[in-house]
Amino acid sequence: MSNRPSETLSPVLYIPHGGGPLPVMGDKEHERMVSFLKKIAKNLSEPSAILVISAHWEEDQATITGNSHPELIYDYYGFPERAYQIRYPAPGHPQLAKAILEMITASGISAKLDEQRGFDHGMFIPLMLMYPQAHIPCLQLSLLKNLDPGQHINLGKAITSLRKKNVLIVGSGMSFHNLKRFFSSGNDGNKENDEFDSWLIETCASRDFLPDEREQRLIEWEKAPSARYCHPREDHLLPLHVCYGAACIDTPTAKVVFNQEIMGKRVTSFLWQ
């Protein structure tokens, strides 16, 4: 893995990955998201490696994929057969996995390697759109089963030095994730969707907050307007917390790089650069 000069920092990106394999199957409700993911990769310098924090992997302790040739985990159900024939043969990076393990444990956080696990769809679906050649080594870092927001911010802080090593950190989730409300008729839930979306944009992108204030808002995200309506379970939001932790020391304020509807609900992506 090559290192860039220490004054140059890799970006950190929180993205939506959509509904299962639909983004790569021509689904019209995902067209804007697909276009965004294809364009954002072209606007970023090419990383030496990519670390994905996916909403679809939780462990008791922080866990890093250590497999040199990970297979894909088709962790979705009820789709056409071709959805289970998708390939994304990106290599793993065992050496970097060990380095990340050392970073996390040095921060006092319990962590381990998983040398058997493959890549779930929260990783391979968006990366198929961003880096279709599958030539960049990739790893995944799990969420923590306790879903504690402060601990996920600290997990991000533990890996912040990856930004000096040309590693792209990607949080893959959805800023709105109430499965029952996707494709809902009329304006059902639009008010709640907009309330939380506005709060999240203000929290991550406004320059009006001191670092401690911004972090506290993210830790207490449940107090935000319509928070639990938009996230009955916070698994798709917490990759953002890891991203913020990784970025906040050098780049505390994010940019909104996507704010469009996916499956009838407004969804936002953030870039720390």
Salt bridges, closest charged atoms under 4 A:
ASP27 OD2 - HIS30 ND1 2.68
GLU31 OE2 - LYS28 NZ 3.85
GLU46 OE2 - HIS135 NE2 3.27
GLU58 OE2 - ARG233 NH1 2.67
ASP75 OD1 - HIS121 ND1 2.71
ASP120 OD2 - ARG117 NH2 3.09
ASP188 OD2 - ARG181 NH1 2.86
GLU195 OE2 - LYS191 NZ 2.65
GLU202 OE1 - ARG217 NH2 3.04
GLU215 OE1 - LYS157 NZ 2.92
GLU220 OE1 - LYS223 NZ 3.35
GLU222 OE2 - ARG228 NH2 2.91
GLU234 OE1 - ARG228 NH1 2.70
ASP235 OD2 - ARG233 NH1 3.64
ASP235 OD2 - HIS236 ND1 3.50
